[in-house]
Amino acid sequence: MEIGLLALLIIIALATYFKKSSKSDDIDYSKKILELEKSVATKEEIINQIQKSKEILNAKMTSFEQLKNEKTQAEVRLQAIEQGYNALKTKLTTLESKEENRIESLRKSLDKSNALQESLEKEKERINDERVAEKLSYFEKMKKKWSNHEKDIENHIQFICKNHILEYISQENFPYPRNKPDNTIKISEQYIIFDAKSPLSDDLSNFPTYIKNQTDNLKKYAKHSDVKKDLFLVIPSNTLSSIDKFTYNMGDYNVFVITKDSIEPIIISLKKIQDFQLVEKLSPEERDDICRIIGKFAHTTKRRIQIDQYFAEEFLDTLKKSRSQLPKEVLKRVIEFESAEKLNPPMEKRNKKILTQELIDKRVELNKEIQIRDIPQIDAKISFKEDNIK
């Protein structure tokens, strides 16, 4: 706009100049005026175009400045991003290094764990093998004892009869040919039967059923008039814990389940009947007394076997634990002291009787010793499978 005004002033100046210089040149002047006006119009047009170009350039400059600012901001952001990227890259490198160390440590720990697990598995297998071997050995001993049970009971009863001058009836000499019990003794013209029974297999769960079935089979002996109606089934002592019933009332006869240790007390009690000339002379009270004594002997013997068996299992369990739980040095010293120990229980002599009064005096002496030393009484709270054995 300013350029246009400047050009217009120049034209007016020139026109004034030409007007003063020569009037004769009016015609030329008019032409020149026209030419100048045309030139001014052209210049104005050019000026307008230049002005438009300037506006366009100004707009472009504004846009360029905006782009320049945006570029600067972008560069700042890019720099921040690069810094963050570098920081993350450094952190990633550190984490990767730590992860490698952690994985290596975990691998070593896993190797140790696997080695320990393998060692534990081998130790477990060894312990299981030892337990299986112990169990097999135990069952083999039991089976061997069971297989010799009948012969052992036969020898034991023969030995008792010999000591107490009683008549032992072998199977060949039993008066009834079709029925042959394992062992029979004769007291007061009556045959008293002791039939030996042992388990058929290692599984003792069926043994009570087997014994119950055998009580029915004893009817073939009890039906004879000269056979005593109290019959005895003799079982191995190591099967006693599996039996829950020891007396069977079969109506016409009674069956008692006993062990080898009970045979002699029962025979001794029955032998006392021989001291009477006639059994019929016994009063009902005397018969009850005899039966009560026999029952007391049977009950006491079985209870003693139960208690001995209970403590035997406890002692064996303690011995097994001592081998696995005691320190090796302590266990070694224990074995040395054990080897040096020796127990000397009283020997039994054939012609020397064990007097009841001596046992009573010994018990009184022990009670006095306990009182003098102020030893407290021990209340043993022991529960057995059968507490009310009759």
FINU-485884 format. One line per 10 residues: for each residue x, y, z of C-alpha. Coordinates in nm, 3 decimals, always signed. Layout:
N
X:Y:Z; ...
//
This chain:
390
+0.000:+0.000:+0.000; +0.283:+0.240:+0.085; +0.463:+0.148:-0.239; +0.147:+0.243:-0.437; +0.124:+0.586:-0.278; +0.493:+0.647:-0.345; +0.448:+0.559:-0.712; +0.145:+0.787:-0.742; +0.342:+1.080:-0.600; +0.619:+1.015:-0.848
+0.372:+1.021:-1.137; +0.213:+1.346:-1.021; +0.556:+1.503:-0.987; +0.650:+1.396:-1.335; +0.322:+1.527:-1.472; +0.376:+1.863:-1.312; +0.724:+1.869:-1.450; +0.617:+1.800:-1.801; +0.335:+2.058:-1.781; +0.573:+2.335:-1.684
+0.837:+2.247:-1.931; +0.636:+2.272:-2.243; +0.286:+2.348:-2.337; +0.364:+2.244:-2.684; +0.405:+1.906:-2.580; +0.046:+1.877:-2.446; -0.040:+1.614:-2.684; +0.270:+1.414:-2.604; +0.201:+1.483:-2.245; -0.148:+1.341:-2.261
-0.013:+1.035:-2.428; +0.251:+1.002:-2.166; -0.011:+1.055:-1.897; -0.214:+0.773:-2.041; +0.093:+0.559:-2.067; +0.187:+0.648:-1.715; -0.163:+0.572:-1.588; -0.149:+0.242:-1.765; +0.194:+0.187:-1.618; +0.062:+0.289:-1.276
-0.231:+0.049:-1.312; +0.010:-0.219:-1.415; +0.236:-0.136:-1.126; -0.062:-0.131:-0.889; -0.157:-0.470:-1.022; +0.197:-0.587:-0.966; +0.194:-0.422:-0.623; -0.133:-0.602:-0.539; +0.020:-0.929:-0.653; +0.331:-0.854:-0.453
+0.110:-0.764:-0.152; -0.078:-1.092:-0.190; +0.252:-1.277:-0.222; +0.371:-1.097:+0.089; +0.059:-1.201:+0.279; +0.107:-1.554:+0.156; +0.473:-1.538:+0.258; +0.375:-1.398:+0.598; +0.127:-1.682:+0.643; +0.394:-1.927:+0.537
+0.640:-1.763:+0.775; +0.385:-1.798:+1.057; +0.332:-2.162:+0.965; +0.710:-2.205:+0.940; +0.752:-2.055:+1.286; +0.488:-2.293:+1.418; +0.664:-2.582:+1.249; +0.993:-2.460:+1.387; +0.843:-2.445:+1.739; +0.687:-2.788:+1.692
+1.022:-2.918:+1.569; +1.194:-2.770:+1.874; +0.933:-2.929:+2.101; +0.962:-3.256:+1.912; +1.341:-3.244:+1.952; +1.298:-3.182:+2.326; +1.052:-3.468:+2.350; +1.279:-3.689:+2.140; +1.571:-3.606:+2.367; +1.360:-3.693:+2.673
+1.252:-4.014:+2.503; +1.612:-4.098:+2.421; +1.712:-4.035:+2.781; +1.424:-4.253:+2.903; +1.520:-4.519:+2.646; +1.881:-4.515:+2.762; +1.770:-4.536:+3.125; +1.539:-4.826:+3.042; +1.813:-4.992:+2.840; +2.053:-4.960:+3.134
+1.788:-5.093:+3.372; +1.711:-5.378:+3.134; +2.079:-5.468:+3.115; +2.098:-5.464:+3.496; +1.781:-5.675:+3.527; +1.905:-5.921:+3.266; +2.231:-5.955:+3.457; +2.041:-6.006:+3.784; +1.804:-6.251:+3.612; +2.097:-6.451:+3.480
+2.248:-6.460:+3.828; +1.911:-6.555:+3.978; +1.861:-6.829:+3.718; +2.211:-6.960:+3.783; +2.150:-6.953:+4.159; +1.813:-7.120:+4.109; +1.971:-7.386:+3.889; +2.235:-7.461:+4.151; +1.968:-7.470:+4.422; +1.755:-7.696:+4.204
+2.050:-7.928:+4.145; +2.109:-7.943:+4.520; +1.738:-8.002:+4.577; +1.731:-8.279:+4.317; +2.039:-8.436:+4.470; +1.882:-8.413:+4.816; +1.553:-8.551:+4.684; +1.735:-8.838:+4.519; +1.925:-8.903:+4.842; +1.599:-8.895:+5.040
+1.433:-9.130:+4.794; +1.724:-9.373:+4.823; +1.714:-9.345:+5.203; +1.338:-9.398:+5.197; +1.378:-9.703:+4.974; +1.649:-9.835:+5.204; +1.432:-9.785:+5.512; +1.134:-9.941:+5.333; +1.350:-10.233:+5.225; +1.471:-10.276:+5.583
+1.114:-10.262:+5.713; +0.996:-10.507:+5.450; +1.289:-10.735:+5.531; +1.215:-10.706:+5.904; +0.848:-10.775:+5.843; +0.928:-11.072:+5.619; +1.173:-11.202:+5.877; +0.912:-11.154:+6.149; +0.647:-11.338:+5.949; +0.892:-11.612:+5.861
+0.966:-11.661:+6.231; +0.592:-11.656:+6.304; +0.518:-11.908:+6.029; +0.801:-12.129:+6.149; +0.665:-12.108:+6.501; +0.313:-12.181:+6.376; +0.432:-12.479:+6.171; +0.596:-12.626:+6.484; +0.305:-12.527:+6.707; +0.130:-12.865:+6.717
+0.450:-13.059:+6.790; +0.559:-12.799:+7.047; +0.224:-12.823:+7.232; +0.240:-13.200:+7.221; +0.590:-13.207:+7.374; +0.490:-12.948:+7.633; +0.182:-13.142:+7.749; +0.380:-13.468:+7.759; +0.642:-13.295:+7.973; +0.372:-13.164:+8.212
+0.211:-13.508:+8.239; +0.547:-13.661:+8.314; +0.622:-13.408:+8.589; +0.279:-13.439:+8.750; +0.238:-13.813:+8.694; -0.061:-13.787:+8.463; -0.165:-14.014:+8.181; -0.107:-13.869:+7.833; -0.326:-14.021:+7.559; -0.170:-14.015:+7.211
-0.380:-13.998:+6.896; -0.325:-14.370:+6.836; -0.452:-14.458:+7.183; -0.757:-14.232:+7.179; -1.053:-14.471:+7.226; -1.266:-14.334:+6.942; -1.113:-14.419:+6.605; -1.294:-14.166:+6.385; -1.210:-13.862:+6.595; -0.848:-13.798:+6.688
-0.769:-13.480:+6.888; -0.413:-13.347:+6.895; -0.354:-13.398:+7.267; -0.552:-13.571:+7.539; -0.486:-13.633:+7.906; -0.687:-13.850:+8.140; -0.794:-13.726:+8.482; -1.057:-13.898:+8.700; -1.157:-14.129:+8.414; -1.230:-13.831:+8.191
-1.055:-13.737:+7.870; -0.947:-13.372:+7.863; -0.874:-13.244:+7.515; -0.620:-12.980:+7.415; -0.645:-12.917:+7.040; -0.362:-12.708:+6.890; -0.468:-12.446:+6.633; -0.255:-12.199:+6.438; -0.325:-11.945:+6.157; -0.342:-12.069:+5.801
-0.164:-11.761:+5.659; +0.013:-11.438:+5.751; -0.320:-11.255:+5.760; -0.454:-11.273:+6.118; -0.777:-11.088:+6.038; -0.955:-11.418:+5.961; -0.807:-11.605:+6.257; -1.094:-11.521:+6.501; -1.345:-11.658:+6.248; -1.134:-11.969:+6.204
-1.125:-12.025:+6.583; -1.504:-11.979:+6.607; -1.555:-12.240:+6.335; -1.325:-12.479:+6.520; -1.537:-12.451:+6.832; -1.823:-12.609:+6.635; -1.595:-12.891:+6.519; -1.519:-12.986:+6.880; -1.870:-13.127:+6.906; -1.739:-13.454:+6.762
-1.533:-13.499:+7.082; -1.781:-13.354:+7.331; -2.056:-13.595:+7.229; -1.878:-13.883:+7.406; -1.980:-13.926:+7.769; -1.628:-13.979:+7.905; -1.490:-13.664:+7.739; -1.487:-13.362:+7.969; -1.724:-13.096:+7.846; -1.462:-12.825:+7.894
-1.244:-12.836:+7.581; -0.937:-12.625:+7.508; -0.806:-12.472:+7.186; -0.437:-12.387:+7.219; -0.319:-12.100:+6.996; +0.028:-11.943:+6.952; +0.096:-11.663:+7.200; +0.190:-11.419:+6.920; -0.165:-11.443:+6.781; -0.329:-11.354:+7.110
-0.378:-10.987:+7.016; -0.598:-11.083:+6.720; -0.844:-11.278:+6.935; -1.132:-11.086:+7.090; -1.317:-11.377:+7.252; -1.167:-11.651:+7.468; -1.471:-11.838:+7.601; -1.750:-12.005:+7.401; -2.059:-12.157:+7.560; -2.178:-12.409:+7.303
-2.471:-12.538:+7.508; -2.364:-12.900:+7.561; -1.999:-12.806:+7.613; -1.767:-12.510:+7.671; -1.462:-12.410:+7.469; -1.170:-12.209:+7.610; -0.909:-12.042:+7.388; -0.572:-12.052:+7.567; -0.199:-12.033:+7.499; +0.089:-12.264:+7.579
+0.163:-12.079:+7.906; -0.189:-12.148:+8.034; -0.176:-12.526:+7.990; +0.017:-12.617:+8.303; -0.189:-12.404:+8.550; -0.509:-12.550:+8.401; -0.382:-12.908:+8.421; -0.266:-12.855:+8.780; -0.609:-12.721:+8.873; -0.781:-13.016:+8.704
-0.543:-13.260:+8.871; -0.672:-13.153:+9.212; -0.995:-13.331:+9.127; -0.804:-13.659:+9.147; -0.757:-13.602:+9.519; -1.126:-13.685:+9.567; -1.231:-14.050:+9.553; -1.560:-13.973:+9.386; -1.643:-13.658:+9.198; -2.007:-13.696:+9.301
-1.907:-13.632:+9.663; -1.817:-13.273:+9.581; -2.072:-13.021:+9.698; -2.196:-12.753:+9.454; -1.992:-12.496:+9.647; -1.675:-12.705:+9.613; -1.735:-12.749:+9.241; -1.784:-12.375:+9.205; -1.461:-12.314:+9.397; -1.270:-12.546:+9.163
-1.420:-12.380:+8.857; -1.347:-12.037:+9.003; -0.981:-12.132:+9.062; -0.947:-12.264:+8.706; -1.109:-11.951:+8.566; -0.881:-11.733:+8.781; -0.574:-11.921:+8.658; -0.684:-11.886:+8.295; -0.769:-11.516:+8.328; -0.449:-11.430:+8.518
-0.233:-11.621:+8.271; -0.388:-11.452:+7.968; -0.363:-11.108:+8.127; +0.003:-11.170:+8.208; +0.066:-11.275:+7.847; -0.111:-10.962:+7.723; +0.096:-10.737:+7.948; +0.424:-10.912:+7.858; +0.336:-10.889:+7.490; +0.249:-10.519:+7.522
+0.577:-10.432:+7.692; +0.771:-10.653:+7.450; +0.633:-10.450:+7.160; +0.710:-10.123:+7.343; +1.068:-10.235:+7.419; +1.122:-10.343:+7.057; +0.986:-10.011:+6.931; +1.216:-9.821:+7.168; +1.517:-10.025:+7.051; +1.434:-9.950:+6.687
+1.401:-9.577:+6.764; +1.734:-9.576:+6.951; +1.913:-9.706:+6.641; +1.770:-9.430:+6.421; +1.741:-9.134:+6.664; +2.046:-9.156:+6.888; +2.368:-8.982:+6.768; +2.620:-9.228:+6.626; +2.876:-9.171:+6.903; +2.613:-9.217:+7.174
+2.474:-9.527:+7.001; +2.826:-9.671:+6.978; +2.878:-9.625:+7.353; +2.535:-9.770:+7.425; +2.624:-10.082:+7.225; +2.952:-10.113:+7.416; +2.773:-10.093:+7.753; +2.505:-10.332:+7.626; +2.771:-10.587:+7.530; +2.922:-10.561:+7.878
+2.590:-10.625:+8.055; +2.465:-10.969:+8.151; +2.145:-11.077:+8.326; +2.140:-11.385:+8.545; +1.779:-11.477:+8.628; +1.725:-11.754:+8.883; +1.777:-12.099:+8.738; +1.498:-12.353:+8.765; +1.602:-12.683:+8.915; +1.399:-12.995:+8.859
+1.381:-13.108:+9.223; +1.353:-12.761:+9.377; +0.998:-12.642:+9.428; +0.896:-12.279:+9.388; +0.719:-12.220:+9.718; +0.428:-11.978:+9.724; +0.525:-11.851:+10.070; +0.872:-11.759:+9.944; +0.717:-11.551:+9.667; +0.484:-11.380:+9.918
+0.777:-11.306:+10.155; +0.976:-11.165:+9.866; +0.686:-10.938:+9.769; +0.651:-10.813:+10.130; +1.025:-10.746:+10.140; +1.006:-10.545:+9.817; +0.710:-10.341:+9.948; +0.905:-10.256:+10.264; +1.204:-10.151:+10.055; +0.979:-9.925:+9.847
+0.836:-9.763:+10.163; +1.179:-9.713:+10.320; +1.319:-9.547:+10.006; +0.999:-9.343:+9.963; +0.953:-9.462:+9.606; +0.619:-9.334:+9.466; +0.363:-9.579:+9.338; +0.338:-9.598:+8.959; -0.011:-9.584:+8.813; +0.028:-9.757:+8.476
-0.252:-9.642:+8.248; -0.239:-9.925:+7.997; -0.535:-10.015:+7.778; -0.563:-10.357:+7.614; -0.782:-10.492:+7.341; -0.971:-10.708:+7.594; -0.991:-10.572:+7.948; -1.286:-10.777:+8.070; -1.160:-11.128:+8.005; -1.346:-11.384:+8.205
//
